[in-house]
């Protein structure tokens, strides 16, 4: 994986790494996730996420834009159906249609049972 690797390429590599078929790559999305570790057990709490386009360069994006102090950023592999469902429930009144899904207040920071989120960086 390099700075010139696209999101689709990283999805395929992650699926291979975790023993899943690359043929199902279209069912997964690479997400740019902002959150922070909280509590005595330092559990991850998602503040928001954005699905990366197939040709976006995730590692380059992470180098160019840092979250505000106290927050971290990571890449997660999620099922597309899950992210689309989250986006459908999100009412965007702040960002005028930008593709960030803000979910903490809706309890989306808990990983789904079907596929644990895989941190890729």
N, C-alpha and C positions, 0 to 999 in steps of 0.2 A: 504494500500500500504506500502510495506516494502522494504528494500534494496535487499531482495531476490526475489522480484516480477519481472517477465519477461515482456518484451515489449508487447507480445500478451495479457497477462493478463491485463496490464494497458489499452490497446486499448479497451478491452471488458468492463472494469470498466468505462472508459470515455464514451463509447457509452450508457451504462446504465444510467450514471449520466445525460447525455444530452437528454435522452428520445429517443434514436435511438435503433433499433433492433441489438442485439448482433449477429444475424445471418449474418449480413453484415460486420462483423469484418474483413474479408479478403479483403474488399474494402478500408480499411484504413491502414495507416502506422503511427507508432510513430516515430517522427523525432527529432533528437538532433540538435538544432538550435543555431548558434552563431550569435550575432548581438549586436546592441547597440541602446539606446534611443537618438534621436537627435532632434535638433530644439527647438524652444520656447515651442512647445506643447509636447515635449518629446515623439515623435512617434517612434515606434520600426522599425528598418531597419535591415533586414536579411543580413548577410554577407555570410553565407554558412549554409548548412544543410546536414545531413546524416541520411538515413533511418536506424533505428535500427533493427537488426535481432530479430526474435520472442523470442529467449531465452536469449538475452542480458539483463542485469540488469541495467536499466536506472538510478536509484538512486545511485547505486554503481559507475557507470561510472562518474556521475556528481561529486561525492565526490573525485574521484581519479584524475580528470583532470580539471583544471581551465583554462578558456580562458585568453588571455593576458590582461593587464591593459586597462581599458576603454571599454571592451566588456563584455557582459553577455551571459549566456547560459540558454536555456529553452527547455522544451519539447513541441512539437506541434503535434496535431492530424491532418493529412492531407489525402486527397484521394490518394490512390496508383496511380491511372491513372495520376493525376497531377504531382506527383513526378517522375514517369517514363518518362513523357513527358519532364520535366525539364532535367532529366539525359540524354535523347536522344539528346537534343540540346547542352549539355555541351561538349566542346572539352577539354579533359584533357591533358595539356602540362606540368603540374608541378608535379602532385602527382603520376604519373605512374599507374593510374587505381584505386587509393583509392576511396572510395565511397562517398566522400564529393562532393556536388554540390554547386559551388560558383555562386551566382545569383544576387548580387546587381547590377552589371553593366548591367544586362539584364532586370532590373525592376521587378524581382520576389518578391520583398519585399512587394508588394501589395497583400492582401489576395484575393483569388478567390471569386466570387459572390456566388457560389453554397454552400460553407461551410466555415464559418469563422474559422480561425485557433483557436484552443482552447489551451491556455496555461495551462499546467497541473501541473506546480510546481511554 
